Amino acid sequence: MCPFLDSQAKPPRALLDSSEALQRSILATVPDAMIVIDEAGTILLFSEAAHRMFGYDEDVVGQNVKILMPRPDRDRHDDYMRHYMETGEAHIIGIGRITTARRRDGSNFPIELAIGEAQGEHGRLFTGFIRDLTEIQRAERRLNDLQTELSHISRVSAMGSLASALAHELNQPLTAIASYAEGARSLLEEDAPSAETLTTVREALAEASAEALRAGQIVRRLREFISRGDSEKRVERLRRLVSEAAALALTGAGQIGLNFEIRLDAEVDLVLCDRIQIQQVLLNLIRNAVEAMQRSARQQLEIRSRPASRGLVEVVVADSGPGLAPEVAAQLFQPFNTSKDKGMGLGLSICRTIVEAHGGRIWAEPSDFGGTAFHFTLELAEEPQDG
Ligand code: ADP
């Protein structure tokens, strides 16, 4: 039988010798706040994370755990403990719940509390694990913000589609203007144009100018739409851009077996860009890579960075997918170039527009994993020291 499961068996000597060191290392490293109390509610152990969470610099061992609770729990805690000792009726022990705790400075904060019980040499011991929910709430708020930004991102995509649609619309008046002008020019080539010819020319020119006005309106509509989505360049941390975009791109995509790695060079972390737009580029590239690998036996996705020519960083999104189909590769980054049934073929053309508007370049190469690697460059906010 395993000696640890046999309550009669003695723990190995080495374990006993190191138990104090072991305890110290657990208290220093356990990520949640961990507190051990005795039957009277006296604190026996208080982890480093608990010190940070509750704002205590000094030692709190020996004090009653009530100091960590706001009223009314603080006043009732002795009764709770007594009641549990007498009846065994648990409200929290072994169940866990969300409640409120009190920091040293008197401020309250929401926590998730889980308590376990053990029999010690001198009575029962209770171990509490506490998680600060403000951190989680903050993370949730951040996620909400990201989702709001994502809707902006889809507007940027919509802008790409709109631009293509408008380009198509513009083509019609421009073609009409060209043919009216051409018609008028050839009519005027006659030596002495008749009054009738001149009337036709006048009509053609009127039509041409009406078409030109129509084209102007279309351009104005596009400009209005774009001006609502102003691009703002700021100093950003590439690490943050990449990790957020990856989290968004990989959320809910159900990639079981995906081996995902981010290897960014810390020397080239500060970049000058519109965060939302560059995240849109990353999002498109990561989603494309994940989609490309759907049927691959090996699914390896890597995002890495390295210094490029002076003042630029090169970001690479590499996959182990099947590589680019030759018919797509020939027109990569052109709008409406897609190999997917439901694809729009706009993602990469939008990526190119954004990267080039940032003064960078985007291209594709075979990846080290036998798939595709998309590379793009971005302006650094400051030159690397040894650059
Ligand atoms: P869409 O995803 O709507 O097709 P994109 O412009 O994003 O539009 O991509 C165009 C095409 O490029 C895709 O249809 C696909 O054939 C190819 N492609 C893009 N990324 C990859 C990749 N990582 N691996 C293989 N092919 C890719």
Residues whose N, C-alpha, C, O or C-beta is under 5 A from the ligand:
A	BS01	ADP	N288 A289 A292 G321 G323 L324 V328 N337 T338 S339 K340 G343 M344 G345 L346 G347 L348 S349 T372
